[in-house]
Amino acid sequence: MSRVLNNHPNIAPQTRERVLAVLSVSDYRPNELARSLITRKANAIGVVVDDVTNPFYPELVDQLADMIAGNGYRLLLWKTSGDNSDELIRALQARLVDGMIFTAAKLTSPAVTEVSARGHPLVLVNRYAQNADVDKVFIDTTSGARFAAEHLLSLGHTRIAIIGGLDQTSTNRDMTRGFVGALETAGLTAGEWQLRPSDYTYESGYRAAVQFITGNALPVTAIFAMSDAAAIGAMNAARAFGLRVPEDISVVGFDDIAMASWPMIQLTTVAPVGQSLAGQAVDLVLKRIKDPHRVPEQIEIASHLVVRQTTAPPPQPPKQPRSLGGDQRGSGATA
């Protein structure tokens, strides 16, 4: 039967027809695990994610799923919780997947280091890790953040708040370098700009914005958030304190998720140019599966600023926020 299913040339046509007829009647389905043990190929690609609350990642996984399916593979999804390198290595050794795409990695990620050290096919997307010579595709976040800073400076903003990202991630480090570098080049001092870390989520963006708005003697006139989700949280926080966006305070995000262009949001944000992160990542992992010994590639996707309706020149004088009582966490929806 296996020779028939695999089109073995030594099977007589009459025999092939009889076997296929029996399989059709019995509604036979091949055992994919058993087949993978024989062929040593799972026809599946694992995708490792961390933050599924940030809309950027569900959108990325959806694109990856389409690309993976279009190439005849199945997608297996892992959500990380700490270092799960042992689990991922076992999955690769057990032939559950042929390769992995990491969307979650820190600069010193044990999982990435261990999986790559064992020679398993691995691609990093939108992140990169130190001491791991692997295929990677990422957006030029340094230039993108610089474009955001230069845009706010060109509008006349000098009191700027930065809602950062997760510590020990390449995106946070590179965006900070690009944005702060542009501010320093323009002559702004650390007293004129401030940075607070976040985890790229709506809730963390809301909380950070509340701290910026209420914790300064001189009002902040612009906020740059390192994710669109955090930027939308900042917009709602500003509105909760009676500040209009962009008349009283400007907000810029990063990623250009689908929600950013919704009519009630219209967020100014940084977006990749042309190429697809998902498409490049799948292409790299398929190349690696086919040729495990090929030289690792590094693909950097250019970025550009998409100006919409959340940025404007600062008000003169800057508007003081009104006081706000009760819950200041935000509802998760933009007013």
TORMI-352801 format. One record per residue (C-alpha): x, y, z; residue number from 1. Coordinates in nm, 2 decimals, decimal comma. Each point is the difference from the previous one (the first is absolute). Layout:
X;Y;Z;NUM $
...
//
This chain:
0,00;0,00;0,00;1 $
0,28;0,25;0,09;2 $
0,16;-0,06;-0,34;3 $
-0,33;0,08;-0,17;4 $
-0,04;0,32;0,20;5 $
0,36;0,11;-0,07;6 $
-0,03;-0,08;-0,38;7 $
0,26;-0,27;0,00;8 $
0,09;-0,09;-0,36;9 $
0,00;-0,38;0,05;10 $
-0,37;-0,02;0,07;11 $
-0,21;-0,14;-0,28;12 $
-0,28;0,24;-0,12;13 $
-0,28;-0,26;0,08;14 $
0,13;-0,05;0,35;15 $
0,02;0,38;0,05;16 $
-0,36;0,04;-0,11;17 $
-0,13;-0,27;0,23;18 $
0,18;0,14;0,30;19 $
-0,12;0,35;-0,07;20 $
-0,35;-0,12;-0,04;21 $
0,01;-0,18;0,34;22 $
0,14;0,31;0,17;23 $
-0,26;0,22;-0,16;24 $
-0,28;-0,22;0,13;25 $
0,15;-0,02;0,35;26 $
0,07;0,38;0,02;27 $
0,36;-0,07;0,09;28 $
0,21;0,28;0,13;29 $
0,38;-0,04;0,03;30 $
0,15;0,01;0,35;31 $
0,22;0,32;-0,02;32 $
0,21;-0,10;0,31;33 $
0,08;-0,34;-0,14;34 $
0,08;0,15;-0,34;35 $
0,23;0,25;0,16;36 $
0,19;-0,27;0,18;37 $
0,06;-0,18;-0,33;38 $
0,07;0,30;-0,22;39 $
0,17;0,20;0,28;40 $
-0,20;0,30;-0,11;41 $
-0,30;0,14;0,19;42 $
-0,13;0,24;-0,26;43 $
-0,05;0,25;0,28;44 $
0,16;0,32;0,12;45 $
-0,01;0,12;0,35;46 $
-0,06;0,36;0,08;47 $
0,10;0,13;0,35;48 $
-0,18;0,31;0,13;49 $
0,00;0,18;0,34;50 $
-0,25;0,29;0,00;51 $
-0,33;-0,09;-0,16;52 $
-0,17;0,31;0,15;53 $
0,19;0,24;-0,22;54 $
-0,20;0,00;-0,33;55 $
0,33;0,00;-0,20;56 $
0,07;-0,36;0,09;57 $
-0,34;-0,16;-0,08;58 $
0,02;0,19;-0,34;59 $
0,35;-0,14;-0,05;60 $
-0,10;-0,36;0,09;61 $
-0,30;0,02;-0,24;62 $
0,23;0,11;-0,28;63 $
0,25;-0,28;0,09;64 $
-0,28;-0,26;0,00;65 $
-0,11;0,10;-0,35;66 $
0,36;-0,01;-0,13;67 $
0,07;-0,33;0,17;68 $
-0,31;-0,16;-0,13;69 $
0,06;0,13;-0,35;70 $
0,33;-0,19;0,00;71 $
-0,16;-0,33;0,10;72 $
0,09;0,01;0,37;73 $
-0,21;0,01;0,32;74 $
0,06;0,25;0,28;75 $
0,05;-0,10;0,36;76 $
-0,02;0,29;0,25;77 $
0,20;0,03;0,33;78 $
-0,06;0,28;0,25;79 $
0,31;0,05;0,21;80 $
-0,01;0,04;0,37;81 $
0,36;0,05;0,12;82 $
0,27;-0,22;-0,15;83 $
-0,17;-0,30;-0,17;84 $
0,31;-0,10;-0,20;85 $
-0,03;-0,37;0,11;86 $
-0,35;-0,02;-0,12;87 $
0,09;0,15;-0,34;88 $
0,30;-0,23;-0,04;89 $
-0,20;-0,31;0,08;90 $
-0,26;0,10;-0,26;91 $
0,27;0,04;-0,26;92 $
0,17;-0,33;0,09;93 $
-0,33;-0,18;0,00;94 $
-0,06;0,13;-0,35;95 $
-0,32;0,18;0,10;96 $
0,13;0,29;-0,21;97 $
0,26;0,04;-0,27;98 $
0,11;0,35;0,11;99 $
-0,10;0,29;0,22;100 $
-0,07;0,37;-0,03;101 $
0,06;0,21;0,31;102 $
-0,19;0,32;0,04;103 $
0,09;0,02;0,37;104 $
0,37;0,03;0,09;105 $
0,21;0,21;0,23;106 $
0,36;0,11;-0,07;107 $
0,12;-0,29;0,22;108 $
-0,27;-0,27;-0,07;109 $
0,09;-0,35;0,12;110 $
-0,26;-0,16;-0,22;111 $
0,14;0,16;-0,32;112 $
0,36;-0,08;0,10;113 $
-0,07;-0,37;0,09;114 $
-0,22;-0,07;-0,30;115 $
0,25;0,16;-0,25;116 $
0,30;-0,17;0,17;117 $
-0,16;-0,33;-0,08;118 $
-0,02;0,08;-0,36;119 $
-0,38;0,01;-0,02;120 $
-0,16;0,22;-0,27;121 $
-0,09;0,33;0,17;122 $
-0,09;0,35;-0,11;123 $
-0,04;0,31;0,21;124 $
-0,27;0,25;-0,11;125 $
-0,01;0,36;0,12;126 $
0,26;-0,08;0,27;127 $
0,36;-0,11;0,01;128 $
0,21;-0,16;0,27;129 $
0,36;0,03;0,09;130 $
0,23;-0,30;-0,04;131 $
-0,24;-0,17;-0,24;132 $
0,11;-0,03;-0,36;133 $
-0,34;-0,07;-0,15;134 $
-0,22;0,13;-0,28;135 $
-0,19;0,31;0,09;136 $
-0,24;0,26;-0,15;137 $
-0,08;0,32;0,18;138 $
-0,12;0,36;-0,06;139 $
0,25;0,28;0,01;140 $
-0,14;0,13;0,33;141 $
0,29;0,23;0,06;142 $
-0,07;0,21;-0,31;143 $
-0,38;-0,03;0,06;144 $
0,03;0,14;0,35;145 $
0,22;0,28;-0,13;146 $
-0,26;0,09;-0,26;147 $
-0,26;0,03;0,27;148 $
0,22;0,22;0,21;149 $
0,09;0,23;-0,29;150 $
-0,37;0,03;-0,09;151 $
-0,09;0,12;0,36;152 $
0,30;0,23;0,00;153 $
-0,10;0,15;-0,33;154 $
-0,34;0,08;0,14;155 $
0,17;0,20;0,29;156 $
-0,02;-0,25;0,28;157 $
0,27;0,02;0,27;158 $
-0,17;-0,17;0,30;159 $
-0,03;-0,36;-0,12;160 $
-0,08;-0,32;0,18;161 $
0,11;-0,34;-0,11;162 $
-0,19;-0,32;0,09;163 $
0,27;-0,26;-0,04;164 $
-0,01;-0,37;-0,04;165 $
0,12;-0,32;0,18;166 $
0,34;0,02;0,15;167 $
0,26;-0,23;-0,17;168 $
-0,17;-0,01;-0,34;169 $
0,16;0,12;-0,32;170 $
-0,30;0,20;-0,10;171 $
0,00;0,20;0,32;172 $
0,38;0,06;-0,02;173 $
0,00;0,10;-0,37;174 $
-0,31;0,23;0,02;175 $
0,14;0,18;0,31;176 $
0,32;0,05;-0,18;177 $
-0,17;0,14;-0,31;178 $
-0,25;0,22;0,18;179 $
0,22;0,14;0,27;180 $
0,29;0,05;-0,24;181 $
-0,22;0,23;-0,21;182 $
-0,11;0,20;0,30;183 $
0,36;0,04;0,12;184 $
0,11;0,10;-0,35;185 $
-0,27;0,27;0,01;186 $
0,15;0,13;0,33;187 $
-0,27;-0,14;0,24;188 $
0,12;-0,09;0,35;189 $
-0,11;-0,29;0,22;190 $
-0,21;0,25;0,20;191 $
-0,21;0,08;-0,31;192 $
-0,07;-0,36;-0,10;193 $
-0,08;-0,29;0,23;194 $
-0,03;-0,38;-0,05;195 $
-0,20;-0,26;0,19;196 $
0,01;-0,37;-0,08;197 $
-0,31;-0,21;-0,10;198 $
-0,08;-0,34;-0,14;199 $
-0,15;0,14;-0,33;200 $
-0,36;-0,06;0,12;201 $
-0,29;0,24;0,00;202 $
-0,02;-0,01;0,38;203 $
0,37;0,08;0,05;204 $
-0,03;0,29;-0,25;205 $
-0,29;0,14;0,19;206 $
0,18;-0,03;0,34;207 $
0,32;0,16;-0,13;208 $
-0,20;0,29;-0,16;209 $
-0,18;0,07;0,32;210 $
0,34;0,02;0,18;211 $
0,13;0,24;-0,27;212 $
-0,31;0,22;0,00;213 $
-0,04;0,03;0,38;214 $
0,36;-0,02;0,12;215 $
0,15;0,30;-0,17;216 $
0,00;0,37;0,10;217 $
0,02;0,09;-0,37;218 $
-0,25;-0,18;-0,22;219 $
0,12;-0,26;-0,25;220 $
-0,11;0,10;-0,35;221 $
0,09;-0,32;-0,19;222 $
0,02;-0,38;0,07;223 $
0,19;-0,26;-0,21;224 $
-0,10;-0,36;0,08;225 $
0,20;-0,30;-0,12;226 $
-0,32;-0,18;-0,11;227 $
-0,33;0,11;-0,14;228 $
-0,18;-0,18;0,28;229 $
0,18;0,21;0,26;230 $
-0,05;0,31;-0,21;231 $
-0,38;-0,06;0,00;232 $
0,01;-0,05;0,38;233 $
0,18;0,34;0,02;234 $
-0,26;0,17;-0,21;235 $
-0,28;-0,12;0,23;236 $
0,19;0,10;0,31;237 $
0,05;0,36;-0,15;238 $
-0,37;0,02;-0,08;239 $
-0,09;-0,12;0,35;240 $
0,18;0,31;0,14;241 $
-0,18;0,23;-0,24;242 $
0,28;0,03;-0,25;243 $
-0,09;0,00;-0,37;244 $
0,21;-0,20;-0,25;245 $
0,17;0,16;-0,18;246 $
-0,10;0,35;0,09;247 $
0,14;-0,02;0,36;248 $
0,23;-0,30;-0,03;249 $
0,14;-0,19;-0,30;250 $
0,04;-0,38;0,00;251 $
0,22;-0,22;-0,23;252 $
0,01;-0,38;0,00;253 $
0,19;-0,28;-0,17;254 $
-0,11;-0,30;-0,21;255 $
-0,29;0,13;-0,20;256 $
-0,24;-0,27;0,12;257 $
-0,34;-0,01;-0,18;258 $
-0,17;0,18;0,29;259 $
0,23;0,30;-0,05;260 $
-0,18;0,10;-0,31;261 $
-0,35;-0,03;0,14;262 $
-0,20;0,32;-0,04;263 $
-0,03;0,07;0,37;264 $
0,37;-0,05;0,06;265 $
0,20;0,11;-0,31;266 $
0,33;-0,04;0,18;267 $
0,32;0,14;-0,14;268 $
0,24;-0,29;0,02;269 $
0,31;-0,17;-0,15;270 $
-0,05;-0,28;-0,25;271 $
0,22;-0,24;-0,20;272 $
0,05;0,08;-0,36;273 $
-0,12;-0,25;-0,26;274 $
0,14;-0,33;0,11;275 $
-0,19;-0,24;0,23;276 $
0,15;-0,11;0,33;277 $
-0,20;-0,32;-0,02;278 $
0,09;-0,08;-0,36;279 $
0,37;0,06;0,05;280 $
0,00;-0,21;0,32;281 $
-0,18;-0,30;-0,17;282 $
0,23;0,02;-0,30;283 $
0,31;-0,01;0,23;284 $
-0,12;-0,29;0,21;285 $
-0,08;-0,21;-0,31;286 $
0,34;0,08;-0,14;287 $
0,15;-0,11;0,33;288 $
-0,20;-0,33;0,01;289 $
0,11;-0,08;-0,36;290 $
0,37;0,09;0,07;291 $
0,09;-0,01;0,37;292 $
0,36;0,10;-0,07;293 $
-0,06;0,32;-0,20;294 $
0,15;0,33;0,12;295 $
-0,26;0,18;0,22;296 $
-0,17;0,30;-0,15;297 $
-0,09;0,33;0,16;298 $
-0,28;0,19;-0,17;299 $
-0,08;0,36;0,12;300 $
-0,32;0,15;-0,12;301 $
-0,01;0,38;-0,04;302 $
-0,25;0,21;0,19;303 $
-0,18;0,32;-0,06;304 $
-0,23;0,24;0,18;305 $
-0,38;-0,01;-0,07;306 $
-0,14;0,34;0,10;307 $
-0,37;-0,01;0,09;308 $
-0,20;0,22;0,24;309 $
0,17;-0,04;0,35;310 $
0,28;0,25;-0,05;311 $
0,00;0,38;-0,02;312 $
0,21;0,30;0,13;313 $
-0,01;0,04;0,38;314 $
-0,25;0,24;0,15;315 $
0,12;0,34;0,12;316 $
0,01;-0,01;0,30;317 $
-0,02;-0,38;0,06;318 $
-0,34;-0,10;0,16;319 $
0,00;-0,12;0,36;320 $
-0,19;-0,33;0,05;321 $
-0,30;0,00;0,21;322 $
-0,01;-0,22;0,31;323 $
-0,15;-0,35;-0,03;324 $
-0,14;-0,21;0,28;325 $
-0,08;-0,37;0,02;326 $
0,13;-0,27;-0,22;327 $
0,29;0,12;-0,23;328 $
0,07;-0,33;-0,17;329 $
-0,20;0,06;-0,32;330 $
-0,28;-0,21;-0,15;331 $
0,19;-0,14;-0,30;332 $
-0,20;0,20;-0,26;333 $
0,07;0,33;-0,16;334 $
-0,26;0,27;0,06;335 $
//
